Structures are given as structure tokens and as C-alpha cells.
């Protein structure tokens, strides 16, 4: 990112030049996924789908429209979303008898059906998820992928259990699942329990994953909510216990959005564009033939290299366009392709390739025999280094402070702080006096004396966020 750019300008340019998403759609807060970006999106979704299915979740698809009476059933939930919903009031030229909501999230869509499906303890646990669009009338400044009016990649999981203990165990499983997911994306993250005023509407408590963007703001990339019996009482989700008595079920829900794609693009980017983790990249290897003076491009050898790699499962493009090699290099670097193989007359005669890593731009000669094994090892090393580098960069910008004065100074320097606070009353005061937002109490963190009142405290995260 150039110094004269704002983060938003730089990110918009990255999305267009890398052919990920076009933000120029003529409705505010809506964007178009481009083919290359759509492939990246689908590969990210394949990771979370696999993790969910491994842990017993089954995929479903619920309707987009929610009747007004169902939407208004849970009072606290509706208060959390009422100012953001889109209403459908007409069908063709006729006024609808019942107003409909475009889902802002799916609790009020799913839970009436759960009450029909669940009768006995033998029906539990129920663990389902879906990947859908959700619509929220966002009044703040919209940003592609980060703050949208149509969130196009909303993965929401919903679970139902027979006891509080089982439901809270599911919360812990969801936290572990998301940790593994973000590790696969090479993303660093902070996990905290949100303060009461920032808890999901209708939940007893919420746990969130945040990461730190280059502009110094925190981005929430995942949430896990313990709902208790709040929704089951409203939507009459009851089950018969083994002794014949009935009880309201206990529930959880957890979600991610295309913010995880945004973070993957941003946190591994440089001045040219993104560098995609190889396991996620739509194209893992680009082969660039390099003719020399009057010698022709080594066509047969380039094809042999491509064929060998494709047979071993690599996603490969052989770029035979009539462009200078340097133009091809830049083109593929802007799209974040992690590995480049240069093949010229020298490589053809020596049965080698020149391997270039996108993240470090190091060049080395590799024999064709054994090339798939070398690339597999390079992919593993590259992703581990990308993961470690992203974690190191984030941790370097999170300062541990012990006073509000230190936190206030940190606010002007960008990044986030860890600060000891004893609870929500002092957390509120810390927000007022520093201008930073309390993100939440770290699930694992050092304590200390509260920066506000001096009592024994726990580690809280504070920063500016989207």
C-alpha cells in the first residue's frame, strides 16, 4: 500500500486488479464476485464445509423471506436488527397480507422449523449450517467484503442440545473449529468474550475472533454465540427427556462471512497485490515460457512440465500469450499466484525449471525429475512461513499497557492494546477515556491490576474496529 493511499482506495484497487470482486455495482453496498474471486471464495468455503462436516454438521438451505410475525417473536433479537432490515411489502402490484423480511440472519427463519423437527431427546443434538446471502441496511460507510448491505458469503451454523453443559461444549468445539479454519487460511486471530453491550441480540454471551488490518483497525472475522434457552422458549423448541418430562432445548449459533476472504487477501499482500496461500489459490502454479532471441519458445517442454504437475493434482496455467515475460510476471503477481515456473531454452536443454516464490521472490533452479515433490514441500514451507509472518506482524502491533494514559497514547499510533480491567463498569469508563473500543475479555490472557480502579483484573482487548 502506497503512503498516499487510504486503506479503502488500496483495497478497492486490489480487488479490481486481482479480478476478485468489482465494487462498481450501481447499488450502494452491493458488489459482483468475478470468476477468479469466485474460485477463491469457493475454496475458502470448501475448507469450512469440510471442518463442519467432519464434526457432524449437515448442510441445509432455508428460504430468504421471513414472515413479520416470526421475525418479531424474540423481542431482544428484533431490537438488535430492526433498524437494519429490508422489508418486502408488495408482490407484483398487490400489497402483501403479511410483510416479509429479507433475512438479516436466520434464527427466526430456522427455529420455527426446529420446533417441528424436535420431539425427543433422541432427536438431539441437531447440528446444521448453511451458506447464504443476508441483507442488512448498513448506514455506515460501506466497504467491499468488510461492511456490506448484501453479505454474500454468510456461513451460519445452528445447533440444538439437551443440556446447558452439552451446548457450552459445542461453543468450545466451535471455537476450536474456527481456530483450525483460520490456521488453514494462514490468518492470525485474537479470541475474546464480548462485553454485554456487544453481545449478539438474543444470546447469553458471545465469543469473537478478530484480526488486525494494516490500517490499524480490528476486523471481526468470526463469532460464536451461546443462546441458552432464549430462543427455544420463544419458538417452543422442546424435547421429551428419558423420564417422560419435557424441557426447552439449549442452543448455539456461529458464523463467518466474506470478511475472511478480505483478511486472507489483505494480510498476505504487498505493494503489487495479494499473495494467496497455495492451498486456497485458484491457480497454484503459472508456467511462463521464455524464448531467447531468435530461439523459439520451448513448447513441447513447457507442455511436459504442465502435464506432469496436473497429473499430480496441482492447479496449473501455462501462459502462452503473446506478451513479454515481464508483463506476464506482473500480471500473475497481481493475482496472488503463489508459484511461478520459468521455462526457457536453458531450462529445456538441462531438463530443469526456474522456481520463483511469490512471497519472497526467490529464484532457484529445480530438476524436472522430482519437481512435484519439491513443489509440495515448497507449498508446506510457504504456508507455514506466511502463517508465522502474519502472526508476528499482528503481535508486534498489539501493546500490553497497564494504564489508561498508555492506552490513550497507543490509540493515536494504530494497532490494539491488551489492558487489565476488572469488569464491564470499568470497561465502559476505559472506552470513554481512551476513545478505543473494548473488544472483549481474552479467553486466555494475563491479568494485572485494573487500569481504572486498581482491583485485580483480567486481560481485555481494546482498539478501533470496523
C-alpha positions as CSV (number, residue, x, y, z in Angstrom):
1,X,0.0,0.0,0.0
2,X,1.4,3.4,-1.0
3,X,1.7,6.0,1.7
4,X,-0.6,8.4,-0.2
5,X,-3.4,5.7,-0.4
6,X,-6.1,5.2,2.1
7,X,-6.8,1.6,3.0
8,X,-10.1,1.7,1.2
9,X,-8.6,3.0,-2.0
10,X,-5.9,0.4,-1.9
11,X,-8.3,-2.4,-1.2
12,X,-10.7,-1.5,-3.9
13,X,-7.8,-1.4,-6.4
14,X,-6.5,-4.7,-5.2
15,X,-9.9,-6.3,-5.7
16,X,-10.2,-5.0,-9.2
17,X,-6.6,-5.6,-10.4
18,X,-6.6,-9.1,-8.9
19,X,-10.0,-9.8,-10.5
20,X,-11.6,-10.8,-7.2
21,X,-14.6,-8.5,-7.0
22,X,-16.0,-5.5,-8.7
23,X,-17.3,-2.8,-6.3
24,X,-18.8,-0.6,-9.0
25,X,-22.3,-2.2,-9.0
26,X,-24.8,0.6,-9.1
27,X,-26.4,-0.1,-5.7
28,X,-24.6,1.0,-2.6
29,X,-23.2,-1.8,-0.5
30,X,-23.5,-4.5,-3.2
31,X,-20.6,-5.9,-5.3
32,X,-20.1,-8.5,-8.0
33,X,-17.9,-11.6,-7.5
34,X,-15.7,-12.1,-10.6
35,X,-14.7,-15.6,-11.8
36,X,-11.3,-15.7,-10.2
37,X,-12.6,-14.3,-6.9
38,X,-15.5,-16.8,-7.0
39,X,-13.0,-19.6,-7.3
40,X,-11.1,-18.3,-4.3
41,X,-14.4,-17.9,-2.3
42,X,-15.4,-21.4,-3.1
43,X,-12.0,-22.8,-2.0
44,X,-12.3,-21.0,1.3
45,X,-15.9,-22.3,1.7
46,X,-14.7,-25.9,1.0
47,X,-12.3,-25.6,4.0
48,X,-15.1,-24.6,6.4
49,X,-17.5,-27.1,4.9
50,X,-15.1,-29.9,5.4
51,X,-14.4,-28.9,9.0
52,X,-18.1,-28.7,9.8
53,X,-19.0,-32.0,8.1
54,X,-16.1,-33.7,10.0
55,X,-17.7,-32.6,13.3
56,X,-21.2,-33.8,12.5
57,X,-22.8,-30.7,10.9
58,X,-25.2,-31.2,8.0
59,X,-25.8,-28.6,5.3
60,X,-29.3,-27.1,4.8
61,X,-30.8,-24.2,2.8
62,X,-33.6,-22.1,4.3
63,X,-35.7,-19.5,2.4
64,X,-34.6,-15.9,2.1
65,X,-38.0,-14.5,3.2
66,X,-39.1,-14.4,6.9
67,X,-42.7,-13.5,7.9
68,X,-43.0,-10.5,10.1
69,X,-44.8,-12.3,12.9
70,X,-41.9,-14.9,13.1
71,X,-39.3,-12.2,12.9
72,X,-40.9,-10.2,15.8
73,X,-41.3,-13.1,18.1
74,X,-38.0,-12.7,20.0
75,X,-38.0,-9.1,21.4
76,X,-34.3,-8.6,22.1
77,X,-33.4,-10.1,18.8
78,X,-35.7,-7.8,16.8
79,X,-34.4,-4.8,18.7
80,X,-30.9,-5.8,17.6
81,X,-31.8,-5.9,13.9
82,X,-35.0,-3.8,13.3
83,X,-33.1,-0.8,12.1
84,X,-31.2,-2.8,9.5
85,X,-33.8,-5.0,7.9
86,X,-35.2,-4.7,4.3
87,X,-39.0,-5.2,4.1
88,X,-40.9,-6.8,1.2
89,X,-44.4,-5.3,1.2
90,X,-45.6,-5.9,-2.4
91,X,-45.8,-8.8,-4.8
92,X,-46.3,-7.5,-8.3
93,X,-48.9,-4.8,-8.0
94,X,-50.5,-6.2,-4.8
95,X,-49.9,-5.3,-1.2
96,X,-48.9,-8.4,0.8
97,X,-51.2,-9.5,3.6
98,X,-48.1,-10.3,5.7
99,X,-44.9,-8.2,5.4
100,X,-41.8,-10.2,4.7
101,X,-38.2,-9.6,5.8
102,X,-35.1,-10.3,3.8
103,X,-33.1,-12.3,6.3
104,X,-30.5,-10.3,8.3
105,X,-29.6,-13.6,10.0
106,X,-31.7,-16.9,10.2
107,X,-32.7,-17.6,13.8
108,X,-36.3,-16.5,13.2
109,X,-36.3,-18.4,9.9
110,X,-34.9,-21.7,11.2
111,X,-36.3,-22.0,14.7
112,X,-40.0,-22.4,13.9
113,X,-38.9,-25.4,11.8
114,X,-36.8,-26.7,14.6
115,X,-39.8,-26.8,16.8
116,X,-41.5,-29.1,14.2
117,X,-38.4,-31.4,13.9
118,X,-37.5,-31.9,17.5
119,X,-39.7,-34.1,19.7
120,X,-37.5,-36.3,21.8
121,X,-34.0,-36.3,23.3
122,X,-33.2,-38.9,20.6
123,X,-33.5,-36.1,18.0
124,X,-30.6,-34.2,19.7
125,X,-28.1,-32.9,19.1
126,X,-29.2,-31.2,15.9
127,X,-26.2,-29.5,14.1
128,X,-26.9,-27.8,10.8
129,X,-25.3,-25.0,8.7
130,X,-26.0,-23.0,5.6
131,X,-24.1,-20.6,3.3
132,X,-26.4,-17.9,2.1
133,X,-26.8,-14.1,1.5
134,X,-28.0,-12.0,4.3
135,X,-29.2,-8.4,3.9
136,X,-28.7,-5.5,6.3
137,X,-29.4,-1.9,5.7
138,X,-25.9,-0.7,6.7
139,X,-25.9,3.1,7.2
140,X,-22.2,3.5,7.9
141,X,-19.7,3.8,5.0
142,X,-19.8,0.5,3.1
143,X,-16.6,-1.3,2.1
144,X,-16.4,-4.3,-0.2
145,X,-16.4,-7.6,1.8
146,X,-15.9,-5.7,5.1
147,X,-19.2,-3.8,5.5
148,X,-21.9,-4.7,3.0
149,X,-25.6,-4.4,2.6
150,X,-25.7,-7.8,1.0
151,X,-23.3,-10.2,2.8
152,X,-23.0,-12.8,0.1
153,X,-20.9,-15.4,1.9
154,X,-22.7,-15.8,5.2
155,X,-21.9,-19.2,6.7
156,X,-24.1,-19.7,9.8
157,X,-24.3,-22.9,11.9
158,X,-27.1,-23.6,14.4
159,X,-27.1,-26.3,17.0
160,X,-29.7,-27.6,19.5
161,X,-28.8,-29.6,22.6
162,X,-30.4,-31.3,25.6
163,X,-28.4,-29.6,28.3
164,X,-26.5,-26.4,29.0
165,X,-23.3,-28.5,29.5
166,X,-23.7,-30.0,26.1
167,X,-24.4,-26.7,24.4
168,X,-21.4,-25.0,26.1
169,X,-19.3,-27.9,25.0
170,X,-20.5,-27.1,21.5
171,X,-19.3,-23.5,21.9
172,X,-15.9,-24.8,22.8
173,X,-16.0,-27.1,19.7
174,X,-16.9,-24.2,17.5
175,X,-14.0,-22.1,18.9
176,X,-11.6,-25.0,18.1
177,X,-13.2,-25.5,14.7
178,X,-12.7,-21.8,13.8
179,X,-9.1,-21.8,15.1
180,X,-8.3,-24.6,12.7
181,X,-10.1,-22.8,9.9
182,X,-8.2,-19.6,10.4
183,X,-4.9,-21.6,10.7
184,X,-5.7,-23.1,7.3
185,X,-6.1,-19.6,5.9
186,X,-2.8,-18.6,7.5
187,X,-4.7,-15.9,9.4
188,X,-3.7,-14.6,12.9
189,X,-6.6,-14.0,15.3
190,X,-7.5,-12.9,18.8
191,X,-10.3,-14.6,20.7
192,X,-12.3,-12.7,23.3
193,X,-15.7,-12.9,25.1
194,X,-17.6,-9.8,24.0
195,X,-18.9,-7.4,26.7
196,X,-22.6,-7.5,27.5
197,X,-23.4,-4.4,25.3
198,X,-21.8,-6.0,22.3
199,X,-23.3,-9.5,22.7
200,X,-25.4,-10.9,19.8
201,X,-29.0,-9.9,20.1
202,X,-30.7,-12.8,22.0
203,X,-27.6,-14.5,23.1
204,X,-26.4,-15.1,26.7
205,X,-22.8,-14.5,25.7
206,X,-20.7,-14.1,22.5
207,X,-17.2,-15.1,21.7
208,X,-15.5,-13.4,18.7
209,X,-12.4,-13.8,16.6
210,X,-10.7,-10.6,15.5
211,X,-7.6,-9.8,13.3
212,X,-5.7,-6.6,12.8
213,X,-5.6,-5.0,9.4
214,X,-2.8,-2.8,8.0
215,X,-4.7,0.4,8.8
216,X,-4.6,-0.4,12.5
217,X,-8.2,-1.3,12.8
218,X,-9.5,-4.6,14.2
219,X,-11.7,-6.7,11.9
220,X,-14.2,-9.2,13.4
221,X,-13.9,-12.4,11.3
222,X,-15.9,-14.9,13.2
223,X,-18.4,-15.2,16.1
224,X,-19.7,-17.9,18.3
225,X,-22.9,-17.4,20.4
226,X,-24.3,-19.3,23.4
227,X,-28.1,-18.8,23.1
228,X,-29.2,-20.8,26.1
229,X,-33.0,-21.3,26.1
230,X,-33.8,-17.7,25.0
231,X,-35.0,-18.7,21.5
232,X,-36.3,-22.2,22.4
233,X,-38.7,-20.7,24.8
234,X,-40.0,-18.2,22.2
235,X,-40.2,-20.7,19.4
236,X,-41.3,-23.6,21.6
237,X,-38.4,-25.9,20.8
238,X,-39.0,-28.6,23.4
239,X,-37.9,-32.2,23.7
240,X,-39.1,-35.2,25.8
241,X,-36.5,-36.4,28.3
242,X,-35.9,-40.1,29.0
243,X,-38.1,-39.8,32.2
244,X,-41.0,-38.5,30.1
245,X,-40.8,-34.9,31.2
246,X,-40.4,-32.0,28.7
247,X,-37.7,-29.3,28.6
248,X,-36.8,-26.4,26.4
249,X,-33.7,-27.1,24.4
250,X,-30.4,-25.3,24.6
251,X,-28.9,-23.6,21.5
252,X,-25.8,-22.2,19.9
253,X,-25.0,-20.5,16.6
254,X,-21.8,-19.3,15.0
255,X,-21.0,-17.6,11.7
256,X,-18.4,-16.2,9.4
257,X,-18.7,-14.1,6.2
258,X,-16.6,-12.9,3.2
259,X,-14.6,-10.9,5.7
260,X,-12.4,-14.0,6.0
261,X,-11.6,-13.7,2.3
262,X,-10.9,-10.0,2.7
263,X,-8.5,-10.8,5.6
264,X,-6.8,-13.5,3.5
265,X,-6.2,-11.1,0.7
266,X,-5.1,-8.1,2.8
267,X,-2.8,-9.8,5.4
268,X,-0.7,-11.5,2.8
269,X,-0.5,-8.6,0.4
270,X,2.4,-6.4,-0.7
271,X,2.7,-3.3,-2.9
272,X,1.9,-5.4,-6.0
273,X,-1.1,-7.3,-4.7
274,X,-2.1,-10.3,-2.8
275,X,-0.1,-13.5,-2.2
276,X,-2.5,-16.3,-1.8
277,X,-1.9,-19.3,0.4
278,X,-1.2,-22.1,-2.1
279,X,-3.9,-24.5,-0.8
280,X,-6.5,-21.8,-1.4
281,X,-5.2,-20.3,-4.6
282,X,-7.4,-20.9,-7.7
283,X,-4.1,-21.2,-9.7
284,X,-1.2,-22.6,-7.7
285,X,1.5,-22.6,-10.4
286,X,1.9,-20.5,-13.5
287,X,4.3,-21.6,-16.1
288,X,5.9,-18.8,-18.2
289,X,7.8,-19.9,-21.3
290,X,10.7,-17.6,-22.1
291,X,12.1,-17.5,-25.6
292,X,15.6,-16.2,-26.2
293,X,16.4,-14.0,-29.2
294,X,15.8,-16.0,-32.3
295,X,15.1,-19.2,-30.5
296,X,11.5,-20.4,-30.4
297,X,9.6,-20.9,-27.1
298,X,10.3,-24.5,-25.8
299,X,6.7,-25.5,-26.4
300,X,7.0,-29.3,-26.0
301,X,9.0,-28.9,-22.8
302,X,6.5,-26.4,-21.3
303,X,3.7,-28.8,-22.1
304,X,5.6,-31.7,-20.4
305,X,6.1,-29.6,-17.3
306,X,2.4,-28.7,-17.2
307,X,1.2,-32.3,-17.8
308,X,3.4,-33.7,-15.0
309,X,2.1,-31.2,-12.5
310,X,-1.5,-31.6,-13.4
311,X,-1.2,-35.3,-13.1
312,X,0.0,-34.8,-9.5
313,X,-3.0,-32.6,-8.7
314,X,-1.6,-29.1,-9.0
315,X,-3.8,-26.3,-10.4
316,X,-1.6,-25.0,-13.3
317,X,-1.8,-22.4,-16.0
318,X,0.6,-22.4,-18.9
319,X,0.7,-18.8,-20.1
320,X,1.4,-18.8,-23.8
321,X,0.0,-15.3,-24.5
322,X,1.9,-13.0,-26.9
323,X,3.3,-10.8,-24.1
324,X,6.7,-10.0,-22.8
325,X,7.7,-12.3,-19.9
326,X,8.0,-9.4,-17.5
327,X,4.4,-8.4,-18.3
328,X,3.3,-11.9,-17.5
329,X,5.2,-12.0,-14.3
330,X,3.5,-8.8,-13.1
331,X,0.0,-10.0,-14.3
332,X,0.2,-13.2,-12.2
333,X,1.8,-11.5,-9.2
334,X,-1.1,-9.1,-9.0
335,X,-3.4,-12.1,-8.8
336,X,-1.5,-13.6,-6.0
337,X,-0.5,-16.9,-7.8
338,X,2.0,-18.3,-5.2
339,X,4.4,-20.2,-7.5
340,X,5.9,-19.3,-10.9
341,X,8.0,-21.6,-13.1
342,X,10.1,-20.0,-15.8
343,X,11.0,-22.3,-18.8
344,X,13.4,-21.1,-21.4
345,X,15.9,-22.8,-23.8
346,X,18.4,-23.2,-21.0
347,X,15.9,-25.0,-18.8
348,X,14.7,-27.1,-21.7
349,X,18.2,-28.3,-22.5
350,X,19.1,-29.0,-18.9
351,X,15.7,-30.6,-18.0
352,X,15.1,-28.0,-15.2
353,X,12.8,-25.2,-14.4
354,X,13.4,-21.9,-12.5
355,X,11.1,-21.7,-9.5
356,X,10.0,-18.3,-8.1
357,X,8.0,-18.0,-4.9
358,X,5.5,-15.1,-4.9
359,X,6.0,-14.2,-1.2
360,X,9.8,-14.0,-1.2
361,X,10.5,-13.7,-4.9
362,X,13.5,-16.1,-4.5
363,X,14.6,-17.9,-7.6
364,X,16.2,-21.3,-7.7
365,X,16.7,-24.0,-10.4
366,X,14.9,-27.3,-9.8
367,X,15.3,-30.5,-11.9
368,X,12.1,-31.6,-13.7
369,X,12.6,-35.1,-12.1
370,X,11.2,-34.7,-8.6
371,X,9.6,-31.3,-9.3
372,X,6.2,-32.3,-7.9
373,X,7.8,-33.3,-4.7
374,X,9.8,-30.1,-4.5
375,X,6.6,-28.0,-5.1
376,X,4.7,-30.0,-2.4
377,X,7.4,-29.3,0.1
378,X,7.6,-25.6,-1.0
379,X,3.8,-25.3,-0.5
380,X,4.1,-26.6,3.0
381,X,7.0,-24.3,3.9
382,X,5.4,-21.3,2.2
383,X,2.2,-21.6,4.1
384,X,3.9,-22.1,7.4
385,X,6.1,-19.1,6.8
386,X,3.1,-17.0,5.7
387,X,1.2,-18.0,8.9
388,X,4.2,-17.2,11.2
389,X,4.8,-13.9,9.4
390,X,1.2,-12.8,9.8
391,X,1.1,-13.7,13.5
392,X,4.4,-11.9,14.1
393,X,3.2,-8.7,12.4
394,X,-0.1,-8.7,14.4
395,X,1.6,-9.3,17.7
396,X,4.1,-6.6,17.1
397,X,1.2,-4.1,16.8
398,X,-0.6,-5.2,20.0
399,X,0.9,-3.5,23.0
400,X,0.4,-4.5,26.6
401,X,-0.4,-1.5,28.7
402,X,-1.3,-1.0,32.4
403,X,-2.8,2.5,32.5
404,X,-5.5,4.4,30.6
405,X,-2.9,7.0,29.7
406,X,-0.8,4.4,27.9
407,X,-3.8,3.1,26.1
408,X,-4.8,6.6,25.0
409,X,-1.3,7.2,23.6
410,X,-1.5,3.9,21.8
411,X,-4.8,4.9,20.2
412,X,-3.0,7.6,18.2
413,X,-0.4,5.2,16.9
414,X,-2.6,2.5,15.4
415,X,-2.9,-1.1,16.5
416,X,-4.6,-2.5,19.6
417,X,-3.8,-2.9,23.3
418,X,-4.1,-5.5,26.0
419,X,-5.1,-3.9,29.3
420,X,-6.2,-5.2,32.7
421,X,-9.8,-4.4,33.6
422,X,-12.0,-5.9,36.3
423,X,-15.4,-5.9,34.6
424,X,-17.9,-4.1,32.4
425,X,-18.3,-0.9,34.5
426,X,-14.6,-0.2,34.3
427,X,-14.5,-1.3,30.7
428,X,-17.1,1.4,29.9
429,X,-15.0,4.0,31.6
430,X,-11.9,2.8,29.7
431,X,-13.8,3.4,26.4
432,X,-14.9,6.9,27.4
433,X,-11.5,8.0,28.5
434,X,-9.3,6.5,25.7
435,X,-11.5,6.7,22.6
436,X,-10.9,3.0,22.0
437,X,-13.5,0.2,21.8
438,X,-13.4,-2.6,24.3
439,X,-13.4,-5.7,22.1
440,X,-13.8,-8.2,24.9
441,X,-12.1,-10.2,27.6
442,X,-9.4,-12.6,26.2
443,X,-10.2,-16.2,26.8
444,X,-6.5,-16.7,27.5
445,X,-4.5,-13.8,28.8
446,X,-2.5,-12.4,31.6
447,X,-4.2,-10.4,34.4
448,X,-3.0,-7.5,36.5
449,X,-4.5,-4.6,38.5
450,X,-7.5,-2.9,36.8
451,X,-6.3,0.2,34.9
452,X,-9.4,2.0,36.1
453,X,-10.0,1.1,39.8
454,X,-6.9,-0.9,40.8
455,X,-8.7,-4.1,41.7
456,X,-7.5,-7.5,40.4
457,X,-8.3,-7.5,36.7
458,X,-8.3,-9.7,33.6
459,X,-6.8,-9.1,30.2
460,X,-9.1,-7.1,27.8
461,X,-8.5,-6.2,24.2
462,X,-9.1,-2.6,23.1
463,X,-8.7,-1.0,19.7
464,X,-10.5,0.7,16.8
465,X,-12.6,-1.6,14.7
466,X,-14.8,-1.9,11.6
